[in-house]
Amino acid sequence: MLPLDNPIWTALTTKQAQHAHSSALARRFPPEMTLLGALAANTAMAFDSLAQLIQRDAVNLYFTSPPQIPAGWEIVRAVELHQMVQEAESPASVSNDSVPEIIELTPADVPEISVLYTATRPGRTLCPRIQKLGQFLGIREDGKLVAMGGLRLHLAGYREITTVATMPGHEGRGYATAIVMALMARIHTAGNKPFLTVRSDNTRAVEIYRRLGFKERTLLYSRTIRRAQS
């Protein structure tokens, strides 16, 4: 199995094992950092192991084929994602000369990051300590945070770009693209390759990532689940 075939499990058993909450066949990140978790294999025993680990919390799992979720679980959210990878560093075809300064965000910026997250992902809530998993960058206009993106999963040779967002009303100015390019540069400098996930129906974002050198690697079935109430 290649590292990106089960990226969450790989991260939680290698580069980010220090963050792992673990049981025999399941692992998860602390929910205040991210809802991501993983199974060693898609088996009933692994789901039982996950149930002991998370109790009534929600957890977000990735599958490489449409999963059969066992009885006793409820699906909170289900989406299909392209996993995209930039295997070879290449010059970006997008100019960002007119983009304002890209800044490093800190834990003090979490309230504004949360506002931007909710504005672009209605009904979802930012995990407030996500920055524990990697640096976040942002762009401000008139002092207001209007675009952001950050780093999340880390596995041997790869680093994930995540939570890319532009405040409604500020799209089309190249802000998110510039942030992704800045994150890509940091990843390459560290000797890693960038990867990310994007909703398969977000055709505009997919096309932008292609222009930046990303290629679709596989389709992932993302399921946020929790134990059903008895």
HELIX and SHEET records of a PDB file:
HELIX    1   1 PRO A    3  ASP A    5  5                                   3    
HELIX    2   2 PRO A    7  THR A   13  1                                   7    
HELIX    3   3 ALA A   17  HIS A   19  5                                   3    
HELIX    4   4 ALA A   44  ILE A   54  1                                  11    
HELIX    5   5 PRO A  107  ASP A  109  5                                   3    
HELIX    6   6 VAL A  110  THR A  120  1                                  11    
HELIX    7   7 ILE A  130  LEU A  133  5                                   4    
HELIX    8   8 TYR A  175  THR A  189  1                                  15    
HELIX    9   9 THR A  203  ARG A  211  1                                   9    
SHEET    1   A 3 HIS A  21  SER A  22  0                                        
SHEET    2   A 3 ALA A  26  ARG A  28 -1                                        
SHEET    3   A 3 GLY A  37  LEU A  39 -1                                        
SHEET    1   B 8 VAL A  59  PHE A  63  0                                        
SHEET    2   B 8 LYS A 215  ARG A 227 -1                                        
SHEET    3   B 8 TRP A  73  VAL A  85 -1                                        
SHEET    4   B 8 LYS A 193  ARG A 199 -1                                        
SHEET    5   B 8 TYR A 158  THR A 166  1                                        
SHEET    6   B 8 LYS A 144  LEU A 155 -1                                        
SHEET    7   B 8 PHE A 136  GLU A 141 -1                                        
SHEET    8   B 8 ILE A 102  LEU A 105 -1                                        
END                                                                             
